[in-house]
Amino acid sequence: MKVTPEILAAIDGAIEHYGNITQFAKHLGIAHSTILFWKSGKTANISGQLWINKLRHELRPFMHSVSDRSRFTLREDSMPYASEQPFRSNKAPLVTFSQIADFDPTIESPSTFAANLGGKSVLFAREVKSGYFALELDESAKCGTFPFGTVFLVASGEYAQNGDTVVARLRDTGEIVIRHYLREENRVKLSPVNGNGRTYEWEARDNSSHIVWMYPVIEINLDLSAYRWVRDRLVAK
């Protein structure tokens, strides 16, 4: 952040408010020489962290207290910081368990399939990478104690690691399940995430005989305000 005349005027106002440079510096937790260097022009810039975390907040009242507000407005040089914080997408296209039953992995990716359903999307806390999609639990599936409306962020295009939570479509029944993925030597096991449900197990070389597709689940989105706990289960209010 450049030390502009507007900022210098606000610094003078803050110094007057706190009594002197030493007291203002002590309040900020910096050396008083730092403020002297700003005022003398020896230091032409204020570090980004100091400006964002401390100085901007402290100077704001004094920026507003200047009579000519059109001249003394709080401005920030945003371009240097923009390059350090690239745009992050946090939305994923949404598909329900019943809809994903029609997905064919030989034709398209599940994220493309979800995006083509009508444009619905869900926000997540983490970055949503290309190929990820949101999968909503509806009445067509039973996933232990997860209530209807639970949304899973699925990392399609990535391989499940040992111990991951996964969503998979079983070949023999066509059922779509949420399970823990475990591999012990040459055996693959899909076990319930909460101990409630069937465990599936087979030889690793026979994967294609048991599952149509399988992807890791990396985040769970649930509006807890719409549910309450009853005997260790979430039920709709």
ZINORTA-V501221 format. One record per run of one state. SS is the DSSP state (2 for helix, 1 for strand, 0 for the rest). FROM is the first residue (numbers start at 1). LEN is the number of residues. If there is no record, write none. Layout:
ss->(SS	SS)
from->(FROM	FROM)
len->(LEN	LEN)
This chain:
ss->(0	1	0	2	0	2	0	2	0	1	0	2	0	2	0	1	2	0	2	0	1	0	1	0	1	0	1	0	1	0	1	0	1	2	1	0	2	1	0	1	0)
from->(1	2	3	5	19	21	29	32	41	45	46	48	66	79	83	91	97	101	110	116	121	124	133	137	151	156	165	171	176	185	187	193	200	204	211	222	224	227	231	233	237)
len->(1	1	2	14	2	8	3	9	4	1	2	18	13	4	8	6	4	9	6	5	3	9	4	14	5	9	6	5	9	2	6	7	4	7	11	2	3	4	2	4	1)
